[in-house]
Amino acid sequence: MSAPAIECRGVYKLFGNPACHDEVIGLLREGRIDRTGAQQRFGCIVAVNDASFAVPRGEIFCIMGLSGSGKSTLIRHINRLIEPTAGEIFIDGRPISGLDAGQLRELRARQIGMVFQNMALLPHRSVIDNAALALELRGDDPQSRRRVAASMLARVGLAGWHDSSPAQLSGGMQQRVGLARALAADPQILLMDEPFSALDPLIRRQLQDEFRQLSTRMGKTTLFITHDLDEAIRIGDRIAIMKDGEICQTGTPAQIVGSPANDYVAEFVRNISRLHLVTAGEIAAPTAEPPTDARRVAPGAPLAEVIDIMAETGAPVAVAAPDGTAGLVTPRDVLRALAGRPQ
């Protein structure tokens, strides 16, 4: 089995009073102190508290949390913009803590691309020269980098804008240039820190959908930071929810919404629609023999499809799995699923 593209093991990040860091981490591990206690007793800010997760190749992994939760601090550890106080980060199974300056530059130039909320495009350079910046910095020849940059601009829908200046572009178009710049170096991993949060809602949703399609098509592994659960659900294959530096829960969108791990997560997901997250197989009750006239669906059929069938037939819906097992979804099951109640 291949190593995950990204893995964090027991990562801590503390700021302030370094002489106390080891003691504070020991107390945190033992559960004898929390984030507030660390600040009051030792003057230490616990930005990340024992974060562990693994991201398989090709997955979009969203880290969601409110301001101050530690999500942006955590993502900056992945390419060593920040050094952890304790713990280890692995890229393709290799610990990055031991990389020297040259190896770290190589990692950032070829393996990892980063996209921020503020694209920081160079105003005196054309769109294509901005898109080619990473290739220029790593020493690619002018003809090659222009060809690659043009290809990436076309992928993000900016063909024909090569010679424009950033000032001539809308906010959404500037975000596309930033994404093209990250993709031009053909990194295996994309780190995205709230890249769409400053955009208008319609443009934001459009870019979310386009990014997911593009990332899947190109096979990129993505760590995506957001404070918006709707965005995380829309984009992510899996989601980690952070609070006070800790990861509260990790799971698929359906797992997060359907089975929140605590009251904090439950409050986040309270108003999230389950129509396209909950599946027929998750709510079906086992049955030896479903009614012969019941319409059949696959276990992965979304709740919205089940409701449409029930509205048409007025009858329960049968679930037929490939292994021969059968289940039945009744109107009661649907109502409980919509209300977020256990089956």
C-alpha positions, 0 to 999 in steps of 0.5 A: 500500500502506497504512503499517503500524499500528506500525513500529519502525526501529532502536530503541535504548534505553540507560540510564546515562552518557548522554555515551557513548550515541552511541559505544556505539550506534556500536560496537553497530552495527559489532558491536564490542561487546555488551550485556555489554561496553557495561556493563563498558566504559561503564557503560551498560545496553543495554535495547533493541538495534536493534529493527525490526519492522512490524505491519500493521493488524489483526494480533496481534503478540507479543513474547516474552522472558524477564525482562530481555530488553527486551520491556516497555521496547520496548512503552513506546516505542510510546506514548512513555512512554519516549523512544528513545535512537536510532531512530524509531517510527511510528504509521500512517506518522507519526513520533511523536517530533515530536508535541507534548504536546497531540498526544501526549495525543490519541494516547494518548487516542484511538489507543492503549490499554494494558493492564498485568498490574496493572489498577490499578482504582480501588477507590472506583469502581464497575466501570462507572465504572472502565471509563469512566475513559478516556472521562471523562479525555478529556471525554466526557459522562456519559451517552455514556461510561456507554453505551459502557462498558456496551457494552464490559463486555458484550463482555468478559462482565461485563454485570450487574456494572456497580455492583459494586466491584472488590473483589467481582470475581475476578482474571480479572474485574478483568482483563476490566474493564481490557480493557473500559476500554482498549476503551471509547476505541475505540483502533486499537491495543492495547498489552498487557504480560503482562495474563494472567500473574498468573492461574490457568492455566484462567482464563488460557487462557479469557481468551487465547481470548476476547481473540483472538476479540474482537480479531479481531472488532473489528479491533484491532491488538495488540502483546502482551508475554509471557514464555510461548511457549505464550501467544504461539503461542496468541494471536499471528499473528506472534511476535518473540523477544527476548534481551538487548535484541535481536530474535532471530527474527520469524515466524509460530508455525509458522515459529518452531517449525519453523525456529528461527533459532538455538540460543536459539530452538530451546531455547525451542521444543523442547517445543512441540507441532507438531500444530496448527502444521505444515501438510500443504503444508509437509511434503509432497514434490512428486509428479507423480501421487499415488496414486489412492486417497490421501485428499486434503487442502488445503495448510493442513490441520494435521498433526493432521488428516493423522495422523487420516487416516493412522490411519484409512486406513493410507496416505499423504495427498495434498496438492492445491493450488488451482494444480494442484500436488500433493504427498504426505505419508508417515508418515516425513514426519509423524515428522520433522515431529513431531521437528522435523527438516528434511524 
